[in-house]
Amino acid sequence: MTTISDQPASLPEGELTRRYRDMLEDAIRRQPDSYLWSHKRWKRVWKDEYASLWIEESH
């Protein structure tokens, strides 16, 4: 098991989510055959309207 942060409440808003996203992306890139690619998220085509929902780096 991996700990993302020992003090998550002290992180800036969204930072815990960004760290989780980065860890998940790294795991998928290292072992893509272990990821469930049939997940609905990957069945949709990107639309510009999604941009406002995207979490970007805060720094």
PQR file with spaces between the fields and no chain letter, atoms N, CA, C, O and H, PARSE charges and radii, in Angstrom:
ATOM       1  N    MET     1       0.843   -1.174    0.000 -0.4000 1.5000
ATOM       2  CA   MET     1       0.000    0.000    0.000 -0.0000 2.0000
ATOM       3  C    MET     1       0.889    1.238    0.000  0.5500 1.7000
ATOM       4  O    MET     1       1.960    1.246    0.605 -0.5500 1.4000
ATOM       5  N    THR     2       0.437    2.268   -0.677 -0.4000 1.5000
ATOM       6  CA   THR     2       1.178    3.521   -0.769 -0.0000 2.0000
ATOM       7  C    THR     2       0.402    4.629   -0.074  0.5500 1.7000
ATOM       8  O    THR     2      -0.807    4.764   -0.265 -0.5500 1.4000
ATOM       9  H    THR     2      -0.433    2.261   -1.168  0.4000 1.0000
ATOM      10  N    THR     3       1.089    5.408    0.720 -0.4000 1.5000
ATOM      11  CA   THR     3       0.482    6.557    1.381 -0.0000 2.0000
ATOM      12  C    THR     3       0.745    7.784    0.521  0.5500 1.7000
ATOM      13  O    THR     3       1.892    8.091    0.197 -0.5500 1.4000
ATOM      14  H    THR     3       2.071    5.298    0.875  0.4000 1.0000
ATOM      15  N    ILE     4      -0.306    8.473    0.159 -0.4000 1.5000
ATOM      16  CA   ILE     4      -0.162    9.661   -0.680 -0.0000 2.0000
ATOM      17  C    ILE     4       0.329   10.837    0.156  0.5500 1.7000
ATOM      18  O    ILE     4       1.162   11.624   -0.295 -0.5500 1.4000
ATOM      19  H    ILE     4      -1.238    8.223    0.422  0.4000 1.0000
ATOM      20  N    SER     5      -0.195   10.951    1.383 -0.4000 1.5000
ATOM      21  CA   SER     5       0.213   12.038    2.264 -0.0000 2.0000
ATOM      22  C    SER     5      -0.058   11.638    3.712  0.5500 1.7000
ATOM      23  O    SER     5      -1.092   11.043    4.016 -0.5500 1.4000
ATOM      24  H    SER     5      -0.871   10.312    1.749  0.4000 1.0000
ATOM      25  N    ASP     6       0.867   11.966    4.592 -0.4000 1.5000
ATOM      26  CA   ASP     6       0.655   11.704    6.015 -0.0000 2.0000
ATOM      27  C    ASP     6      -0.270   12.741    6.642  0.5500 1.7000
ATOM      28  O    ASP     6      -0.870   12.493    7.688 -0.5500 1.4000
ATOM      29  H    ASP     6       1.707   12.449    4.344  0.4000 1.0000
ATOM      30  N    GLN     7      -0.382   13.899    6.004 -0.4000 1.5000
ATOM      31  CA   GLN     7      -1.234   14.973    6.518 -0.0000 2.0000
ATOM      32  C    GLN     7      -2.045   15.567    5.372  0.5500 1.7000
ATOM      33  O    GLN     7      -1.782   16.695    4.955 -0.5500 1.4000
ATOM      34  H    GLN     7       0.106   14.100    5.155  0.4000 1.0000
ATOM      35  N    PRO     8      -3.022   14.833    4.858 -0.5600 1.5000
ATOM      36  CA   PRO     8      -3.768   15.315    3.699  0.2800 2.0000
ATOM      37  C    PRO     8      -4.534   16.612    3.946  0.5500 1.7000
ATOM      38  O    PRO     8      -4.748   17.382    3.010 -0.5500 1.4000
ATOM      39  N    ALA     9      -4.945   16.865    5.165 -0.4000 1.5000
ATOM      40  CA   ALA     9      -5.689   18.091    5.456 -0.0000 2.0000
ATOM      41  C    ALA     9      -4.827   19.338    5.282  0.5500 1.7000
ATOM      42  O    ALA     9      -5.353   20.435    5.097 -0.5500 1.4000
ATOM      43  H    ALA     9      -4.771   16.240    5.925  0.4000 1.0000
ATOM      44  N    SER    10      -3.509   19.173    5.340 -0.4000 1.5000
ATOM      45  CA   SER    10      -2.623   20.339    5.211 -0.0000 2.0000
ATOM      46  C    SER    10      -2.288   20.657    3.743  0.5500 1.7000
ATOM      47  O    SER    10      -1.636   21.662    3.462 -0.5500 1.4000
ATOM      48  H    SER    10      -3.082   18.281    5.490  0.4000 1.0000
ATOM      49  N    LEU    11      -2.726   19.815    2.825 -0.4000 1.5000
ATOM      50  CA   LEU    11      -2.439   20.048    1.400 -0.0000 2.0000
ATOM      51  C    LEU    11      -3.382   21.096    0.820  0.5500 1.7000
ATOM      52  O    LEU    11      -4.511   21.240    1.291 -0.5500 1.4000
ATOM      53  H    LEU    11      -3.256   18.998    3.053  0.4000 1.0000
ATOM      54  N    PRO    12      -2.936   21.822   -0.190 -0.5600 1.5000
ATOM      55  CA   PRO    12      -3.827   22.769   -0.870  0.2800 2.0000
ATOM      56  C    PRO    12      -4.993   22.016   -1.520  0.5500 1.7000
ATOM      57  O    PRO    12      -4.877   20.830   -1.829 -0.5500 1.4000
ATOM      58  N    GLU    13      -6.097   22.703   -1.720 -0.4000 1.5000
ATOM      59  CA   GLU    13      -7.272   22.086   -2.320 -0.0000 2.0000
ATOM      60  C    GLU    13      -6.920   21.465   -3.676  0.5500 1.7000
ATOM      61  O    GLU    13      -6.302   22.109   -4.523 -0.5500 1.4000
ATOM      62  H    GLU    13      -6.190   23.666   -1.468  0.4000 1.0000
ATOM      63  N    GLY    14      -7.315   20.228   -3.862 -0.4000 1.5000
ATOM      64  CA   GLY    14      -7.084   19.534   -5.117 -0.0000 2.0000
ATOM      65  C    GLY    14      -5.763   18.782   -5.195  0.5500 1.7000
ATOM      66  O    GLY    14      -5.586   17.950   -6.085 -0.5500 1.4000
ATOM      67  H    GLY    14      -7.817   19.705   -3.174  0.4000 1.0000
ATOM      68  N    GLU    15      -4.842   19.052   -4.294 -0.4000 1.5000
ATOM      69  CA   GLU    15      -3.509   18.437   -4.368 -0.0000 2.0000
ATOM      70  C    GLU    15      -3.573   16.928   -4.146  0.5500 1.7000
ATOM      71  O    GLU    15      -2.871   16.182   -4.828 -0.5500 1.4000
ATOM      72  H    GLU    15      -4.986   19.728   -3.571  0.4000 1.0000
ATOM      73  N    LEU    16      -4.385   16.470   -3.222 -0.4000 1.5000
ATOM      74  CA   LEU    16      -4.508   15.038   -2.976 -0.0000 2.0000
ATOM      75  C    LEU    16      -5.040   14.331   -4.222  0.5500 1.7000
ATOM      76  O    LEU    16      -4.571   13.249   -4.574 -0.5500 1.4000
ATOM      77  H    LEU    16      -4.955   17.076   -2.667  0.4000 1.0000
ATOM      78  N    THR    17      -6.007   14.938   -4.879 -0.4000 1.5000
ATOM      79  CA   THR    17      -6.557   14.369   -6.113 -0.0000 2.0000
ATOM      80  C    THR    17      -5.501   14.341   -7.210  0.5500 1.7000
ATOM      81  O    THR    17      -5.389   13.353   -7.936 -0.5500 1.4000
ATOM      82  H    THR    17      -6.388   15.817   -4.593  0.4000 1.0000
ATOM      83  N    ARG    18      -4.725   15.414   -7.338 -0.4000 1.5000
ATOM      84  CA   ARG    18      -3.663   15.457   -8.345 -0.0000 2.0000
ATOM      85  C    ARG    18      -2.627   14.364   -8.093  0.5500 1.7000
ATOM      86  O    ARG    18      -2.173   13.708   -9.030 -0.5500 1.4000
ATOM      87  H    ARG    18      -4.816   16.217   -6.749  0.4000 1.0000
ATOM      88  N    ARG    19      -2.256   14.169   -6.835 -0.4000 1.5000
ATOM      89  CA   ARG    19      -1.274   13.129   -6.510 -0.0000 2.0000
ATOM      90  C    ARG    19      -1.821   11.743   -6.821  0.5500 1.7000
ATOM      91  O    ARG    19      -1.106   10.897   -7.357 -0.5500 1.4000
ATOM      92  H    ARG    19      -2.625   14.702   -6.073  0.4000 1.0000
ATOM      93  N    TYR    20      -3.084   11.510   -6.487 -0.4000 1.5000
ATOM      94  CA   TYR    20      -3.705   10.221   -6.791 -0.0000 2.0000
ATOM      95  C    TYR    20      -3.743    9.993   -8.299  0.5500 1.7000
ATOM      96  O    TYR    20      -3.414    8.909   -8.780 -0.5500 1.4000
ATOM      97  H    TYR    20      -3.665   12.198   -6.051  0.4000 1.0000
ATOM      98  N    ARG    21      -4.150   11.032   -9.046 -0.4000 1.5000
ATOM      99  CA   ARG    21      -4.187   10.942  -10.510 -0.0000 2.0000
ATOM     100  C    ARG    21      -2.822   10.581  -11.076  0.5500 1.7000
ATOM     101  O    ARG    21      -2.711    9.718  -11.947 -0.5500 1.4000
ATOM     102  H    ARG    21      -4.417   11.913   -8.656  0.4000 1.0000
ATOM     103  N    ASP    22      -1.787   11.241  -10.580 -0.4000 1.5000
ATOM     104  CA   ASP    22      -0.438   10.987  -11.080 -0.0000 2.0000
ATOM     105  C    ASP    22       0.030    9.573  -10.747  0.5500 1.7000
ATOM     106  O    ASP    22       0.683    8.926  -11.566 -0.5500 1.4000
ATOM     107  H    ASP    22      -1.876   11.942   -9.872  0.4000 1.0000
ATOM     108  N    MET    23      -0.303    9.086   -9.540 -0.4000 1.5000
ATOM     109  CA   MET    23       0.069    7.731   -9.155 -0.0000 2.0000
ATOM     110  C    MET    23      -0.667    6.705  -10.016  0.5500 1.7000
ATOM     111  O    MET    23      -0.074    5.716  -10.447 -0.5500 1.4000
ATOM     112  H    MET    23      -0.834    9.611   -8.874  0.4000 1.0000
ATOM     113  N    LEU    24      -1.945    6.936  -10.265 -0.4000 1.5000
ATOM     114  CA   LEU    24      -2.729    6.025  -11.089 -0.0000 2.0000
ATOM     115  C    LEU    24      -2.199    6.000  -12.520  0.5500 1.7000
ATOM     116  O    LEU    24      -2.050    4.932  -13.115 -0.5500 1.4000
ATOM     117  H    LEU    24      -2.426    7.740   -9.914  0.4000 1.0000
ATOM     118  N    GLU    25      -1.917    7.182  -13.070 -0.4000 1.5000
ATOM     119  CA   GLU    25      -1.385    7.253  -14.422 -0.0000 2.0000
ATOM     120  C    GLU    25      -0.053    6.514  -14.522  0.5500 1.7000
ATOM     121  O    GLU    25       0.189    5.796  -15.492 -0.5500 1.4000
ATOM     122  H    GLU    25      -2.039    8.049  -12.587  0.4000 1.0000
ATOM     123  N    ASP    26       0.799    6.687  -13.535 -0.4000 1.5000
ATOM     124  CA   ASP    26       2.089    6.012  -13.530 -0.0000 2.0000
ATOM     125  C    ASP    26       1.903    4.492  -13.494  0.5500 1.7000
ATOM     126  O    ASP    26       2.579    3.763  -14.220 -0.5500 1.4000
ATOM     127  H    ASP    26       0.603    7.271  -12.747  0.4000 1.0000
ATOM     128  N    ALA    27       0.993    4.022  -12.655 -0.4000 1.5000
ATOM     129  CA   ALA    27       0.733    2.582  -12.552 -0.0000 2.0000
ATOM     130  C    ALA    27       0.210    2.020  -13.873  0.5500 1.7000
ATOM     131  O    ALA    27       0.598    0.926  -14.283 -0.5500 1.4000
ATOM     132  H    ALA    27       0.443    4.614  -12.066  0.4000 1.0000
ATOM     133  N    ILE    28      -0.664    2.764  -14.531 -0.4000 1.5000
ATOM     134  CA   ILE    28      -1.210    2.318  -15.817 -0.0000 2.0000
ATOM     135  C    ILE    28      -0.124    2.275  -16.877  0.5500 1.7000
ATOM     136  O    ILE    28      -0.071    1.343  -17.679 -0.5500 1.4000
ATOM     137  H    ILE    28      -0.979    3.653  -14.198  0.4000 1.0000
ATOM     138  N    ARG    29       0.744    3.282  -16.884 -0.4000 1.5000
ATOM     139  CA   ARG    29       1.823    3.310  -17.875 -0.0000 2.0000
ATOM     140  C    ARG    29       2.825    2.165  -17.648  0.5500 1.7000
ATOM     141  O    ARG    29       3.363    1.607  -18.604 -0.5500 1.4000
ATOM     142  H    ARG    29       0.701    4.039  -16.232  0.4000 1.0000
ATOM     143  N    ARG    30       3.072    1.822  -16.368 -0.4000 1.5000
ATOM     144  CA   ARG    30       4.012    0.741  -16.076 -0.0000 2.0000
ATOM     145  C    ARG    30       3.425   -0.629  -16.384  0.5500 1.7000
ATOM     146  O    ARG    30       4.139   -1.524  -16.837 -0.5500 1.4000
ATOM     147  H    ARG    30       2.635    2.275  -15.591  0.4000 1.0000
ATOM     148  N    GLN    31       2.119   -0.801  -16.139 -0.4000 1.5000
ATOM     149  CA   GLN    31       1.471   -2.096  -16.357 -0.0000 2.0000
ATOM     150  C    GLN    31       0.105   -1.898  -17.014  0.5500 1.7000
ATOM     151  O    GLN    31      -0.919   -2.126  -16.370 -0.5500 1.4000
ATOM     152  H    GLN    31       1.539   -0.074  -15.771  0.4000 1.0000
ATOM     153  N    PRO    32       0.068   -1.486  -18.262 -0.5600 1.5000
ATOM     154  CA   PRO    32      -1.212   -1.200  -18.913  0.2800 2.0000
ATOM     155  C    PRO    32      -2.120   -2.427  -19.028  0.5500 1.7000
ATOM     156  O    PRO    32      -3.341   -2.289  -19.088 -0.5500 1.4000
ATOM     157  N    ASP    33      -1.539   -3.607  -19.059 -0.4000 1.5000
ATOM     158  CA   ASP    33      -2.358   -4.813  -19.164 -0.0000 2.0000
ATOM     159  C    ASP    33      -3.141   -5.099  -17.882  0.5500 1.7000
ATOM     160  O    ASP    33      -4.067   -5.911  -17.895 -0.5500 1.4000
ATOM     161  H    ASP    33      -0.546   -3.719  -19.010  0.4000 1.0000
ATOM     162  N    SER    34      -2.783   -4.445  -16.781 -0.4000 1.5000
ATOM     163  CA   SER    34      -3.481   -4.656  -15.510 -0.0000 2.0000
ATOM     164  C    SER    34      -4.664   -3.711  -15.318  0.5500 1.7000
ATOM     165  O    SER    34      -5.435   -3.866  -14.371 -0.5500 1.4000
ATOM     166  H    SER    34      -2.032   -3.786  -16.770  0.4000 1.0000
ATOM     167  N    TYR    35      -4.809   -2.738  -16.209 -0.4000 1.5000
ATOM     168  CA   TYR    35      -5.873   -1.755  -16.060 -0.0000 2.0000
ATOM     169  C    TYR    35      -7.104   -2.169  -16.849  0.5500 1.7000
ATOM     170  O    TYR    35      -6.993   -2.687  -17.960 -0.5500 1.4000
ATOM     171  H    TYR    35      -4.182   -2.612  -16.979  0.4000 1.0000
ATOM     172  N    LEU    36      -8.254   -1.942  -16.282 -0.4000 1.5000
ATOM     173  CA   LEU    36      -9.518   -2.301  -16.916 -0.0000 2.0000
ATOM     174  C    LEU    36      -9.874   -1.238  -17.963  0.5500 1.7000
ATOM     175  O    LEU    36     -10.530   -0.246  -17.644 -0.5500 1.4000
ATOM     176  H    LEU    36      -8.344   -1.521  -15.380  0.4000 1.0000
ATOM     177  N    TRP    37      -9.446   -1.445  -19.196 -0.4000 1.5000
ATOM     178  CA   TRP    37      -9.644   -0.465  -20.260 -0.0000 2.0000
ATOM     179  C    TRP    37     -11.083   -0.385  -20.736  0.5500 1.7000
ATOM     180  O    TRP    37     -11.430    0.519  -21.496 -0.5500 1.4000
ATOM     181  H    TRP    37      -8.914   -2.250  -19.455  0.4000 1.0000
ATOM     182  N    SER    38     -11.917   -1.302  -20.311 -0.4000 1.5000
ATOM     183  CA   SER    38     -13.313   -1.250  -20.727 -0.0000 2.0000
ATOM     184  C    SER    38     -14.123   -0.270  -19.887  0.5500 1.7000
ATOM     185  O    SER    38     -15.325   -0.108  -20.099 -0.5500 1.4000
ATOM     186  H    SER    38     -11.635   -2.037  -19.694  0.4000 1.0000
ATOM     187  N    HIS    39     -13.463    0.384  -18.934 -0.4000 1.5000
ATOM     188  CA   HIS    39     -14.145    1.363  -18.084 -0.0000 2.0000
ATOM     189  C    HIS    39     -14.802    2.433  -18.955  0.5500 1.7000
ATOM     190  O    HIS    39     -14.224    2.856  -19.956 -0.5500 1.4000
ATOM     191  H    HIS    39     -12.487    0.253  -18.761  0.4000 1.0000
ATOM     192  N    LYS    40     -15.979    2.863  -18.591 -0.4000 1.5000
ATOM     193  CA   LYS    40     -16.747    3.814  -19.408 -0.0000 2.0000
ATOM     194  C    LYS    40     -15.995    5.116  -19.701  0.5500 1.7000
ATOM     195  O    LYS    40     -16.219    5.745  -20.735 -0.5500 1.4000
ATOM     196  H    LYS    40     -16.449    2.519  -17.778  0.4000 1.0000
ATOM     197  N    ARG    41     -15.119    5.512  -18.803 -0.4000 1.5000
ATOM     198  CA   ARG    41     -14.402    6.773  -18.992 -0.0000 2.0000
ATOM     199  C    ARG    41     -13.673    6.797  -20.333  0.5500 1.7000
ATOM     200  O    ARG    41     -13.584    7.846  -20.971 -0.5500 1.4000
ATOM     201  H    ARG    41     -14.938    5.001  -17.962  0.4000 1.0000
ATOM     202  N    TRP    42     -13.169    5.686  -20.749 -0.4000 1.5000
ATOM     203  CA   TRP    42     -12.365    5.636  -21.967 -0.0000 2.0000
ATOM     204  C    TRP    42     -13.206    5.430  -23.224  0.5500 1.7000
ATOM     205  O    TRP    42     -12.667    5.397  -24.330 -0.5500 1.4000
ATOM     206  H    TRP    42     -13.242    4.834  -20.231  0.4000 1.0000
ATOM     207  N    LYS    43     -14.495    5.294  -23.067 -0.4000 1.5000
ATOM     208  CA   LYS    43     -15.373    5.091  -24.220 -0.0000 2.0000
ATOM     209  C    LYS    43     -15.873    6.412  -24.797  0.5500 1.7000
ATOM     210  O    LYS    43     -16.530    6.426  -25.838 -0.5500 1.4000
ATOM     211  H    LYS    43     -14.933    5.321  -22.169  0.4000 1.0000
ATOM     212  N    ARG    44     -15.569    7.509  -24.134 -0.4000 1.5000
ATOM     213  CA   ARG    44     -16.051    8.808  -24.587 -0.0000 2.0000
ATOM     214  C    ARG    44     -14.957    9.564  -25.324  0.5500 1.7000
ATOM     215  O    ARG    44     -13.774    9.425  -25.013 -0.5500 1.4000
ATOM     216  H    ARG    44     -15.036    7.498  -23.288  0.4000 1.0000
ATOM     217  N    VAL    45     -15.353   10.349  -26.283 -0.4000 1.5000
ATOM     218  CA   VAL    45     -14.427   11.199  -27.023 -0.0000 2.0000
ATOM     219  C    VAL    45     -14.318   12.530  -26.287  0.5500 1.7000
ATOM     220  O    VAL    45     -15.317   13.048  -25.789 -0.5500 1.4000
ATOM     221  H    VAL    45     -16.314   10.462  -26.536  0.4000 1.0000
ATOM     222  N    TRP    46     -13.107   13.086  -26.218 -0.4000 1.5000
ATOM     223  CA   TRP    46     -12.874   14.365  -25.536 -0.0000 2.0000
ATOM     224  C    TRP    46     -13.661   15.477  -26.209  0.5500 1.7000
ATOM     225  O    TRP    46     -13.687   15.582  -27.435 -0.5500 1.4000
ATOM     226  H    TRP    46     -12.295   12.665  -26.623  0.4000 1.0000
ATOM     227  N    LYS    47     -14.306   16.313  -25.385 -0.4000 1.5000
ATOM     228  CA   LYS    47     -15.006   17.496  -25.867 -0.0000 2.0000
ATOM     229  C    LYS    47     -14.434   18.704  -25.146  0.5500 1.7000
ATOM     230  O    LYS    47     -14.061   18.611  -23.976 -0.5500 1.4000
ATOM     231  H    LYS    47     -14.284   16.228  -24.389  0.4000 1.0000
ATOM     232  N    ASP    48     -14.363   19.824  -25.827 -0.4000 1.5000
ATOM     233  CA   ASP    48     -13.805   21.040  -25.223 -0.0000 2.0000
ATOM     234  C    ASP    48     -14.546   21.450  -23.959  0.5500 1.7000
ATOM     235  O    ASP    48     -13.950   22.062  -23.073 -0.5500 1.4000
ATOM     236  H    ASP    48     -14.665   19.900  -26.777  0.4000 1.0000
ATOM     237  N    GLU    49     -15.814   21.133  -23.855 -0.4000 1.5000
ATOM     238  CA   GLU    49     -16.594   21.501  -22.668 -0.0000 2.0000
ATOM     239  C    GLU    49     -16.093   20.781  -21.408  0.5500 1.7000
ATOM     240  O    GLU    49     -16.407   21.204  -20.295 -0.5500 1.4000
ATOM     241  H    GLU    49     -16.299   20.636  -24.575  0.4000 1.0000
ATOM     242  N    TYR    50     -15.319   19.701  -21.568 -0.4000 1.5000
ATOM     243  CA   TYR    50     -14.764   18.989  -20.416 -0.0000 2.0000
ATOM     244  C    TYR    50     -13.609   19.760  -19.781  0.5500 1.7000
ATOM     245  O    TYR    50     -13.259   19.513  -18.626 -0.5500 1.4000
ATOM     246  H    TYR    50     -15.064   19.358  -22.472  0.4000 1.0000
ATOM     247  N    ALA    51     -13.022   20.682  -20.519 -0.4000 1.5000
ATOM     248  CA   ALA    51     -11.836   21.397  -20.045 -0.0000 2.0000
ATOM     249  C    ALA    51     -12.061   22.080  -18.700  0.5500 1.7000
ATOM     250  O    ALA    51     -11.145   22.127  -17.879 -0.5500 1.4000
ATOM     251  H    ALA    51     -13.307   20.883  -21.456  0.4000 1.0000
ATOM     252  N    SER    52     -13.240   22.600  -18.461 -0.4000 1.5000
ATOM     253  CA   SER    52     -13.501   23.291  -17.198 -0.0000 2.0000
ATOM     254  C    SER    52     -13.531   22.328  -16.013  0.5500 1.7000
ATOM     255  O    SER    52     -13.436   22.767  -14.866 -0.5500 1.4000
ATOM     256  H    SER    52     -13.984   22.562  -19.128  0.4000 1.0000
ATOM     257  N    LEU    53     -13.661   21.038  -16.263 -0.4000 1.5000
ATOM     258  CA   LEU    53     -13.693   20.028  -15.205 -0.0000 2.0000
ATOM     259  C    LEU    53     -12.311   19.443  -14.910  0.5500 1.7000
ATOM     260  O    LEU    53     -12.136   18.730  -13.922 -0.5500 1.4000
ATOM     261  H    LEU    53     -13.738   20.681  -17.194  0.4000 1.0000
ATOM     262  N    TRP    54     -11.337   19.740  -15.757 -0.4000 1.5000
ATOM     263  CA   TRP    54     -10.009   19.156  -15.653 -0.0000 2.0000
ATOM     264  C    TRP    54      -9.241   19.756  -14.483  0.5500 1.7000
ATOM     265  O    TRP    54      -9.287   20.968  -14.272 -0.5500 1.4000
ATOM     266  H    TRP    54     -11.479   20.319  -16.560  0.4000 1.0000
ATOM     267  N    ILE    55      -8.547   18.938  -13.733 -0.4000 1.5000
ATOM     268  CA   ILE    55      -7.734   19.400  -12.601 -0.0000 2.0000
ATOM     269  C    ILE    55      -6.310   19.568  -13.082  0.5500 1.7000
ATOM     270  O    ILE    55      -5.662   18.596  -13.470 -0.5500 1.4000
ATOM     271  H    ILE    55      -8.510   17.954  -13.905  0.4000 1.0000
ATOM     272  N    GLU    56      -5.821   20.787  -13.058 -0.4000 1.5000
ATOM     273  CA   GLU    56      -4.463   21.076  -13.491 -0.0000 2.0000
ATOM     274  C    GLU    56      -3.552   21.272  -12.307  0.5500 1.7000
ATOM     275  O    GLU    56      -4.009   21.391  -11.170 -0.5500 1.4000
ATOM     276  H    GLU    56      -6.347   21.576  -12.743  0.4000 1.0000
ATOM     277  N    GLU    57      -2.274   21.306  -12.571 -0.4000 1.5000
ATOM     278  CA   GLU    57      -1.295   21.576  -11.528 -0.0000 2.0000
ATOM     279  C    GLU    57      -1.538   22.973  -10.960  0.5500 1.7000
ATOM     280  O    GLU    57      -1.861   23.901  -11.701 -0.5500 1.4000
ATOM     281  H    GLU    57      -1.903   21.210  -13.495  0.4000 1.0000
ATOM     282  N    SER    58      -1.382   23.118   -9.657 -0.4000 1.5000
ATOM     283  CA   SER    58      -1.628   24.410   -9.037 -0.0000 2.0000
ATOM     284  C    SER    58      -0.368   25.256   -8.930  0.5500 1.7000
ATOM     285  O    SER    58      -0.439   26.429   -8.564 -0.5500 1.4000
ATOM     286  H    SER    58      -1.119   22.363   -9.055  0.4000 1.0000
ATOM     287  N    HIS    59       0.791   24.669   -9.246 -0.4000 1.5000
ATOM     288  CA   HIS    59       2.023   25.450   -9.109 -0.0000 2.0000
ATOM     289  C    HIS    59       2.611   25.786  -10.421  0.5500 1.7000
ATOM     290  O    HIS    59       3.651   26.441  -10.481 -0.5500 1.4000
ATOM     291  H    HIS    59       0.849   23.716   -9.543  0.4000 1.0000
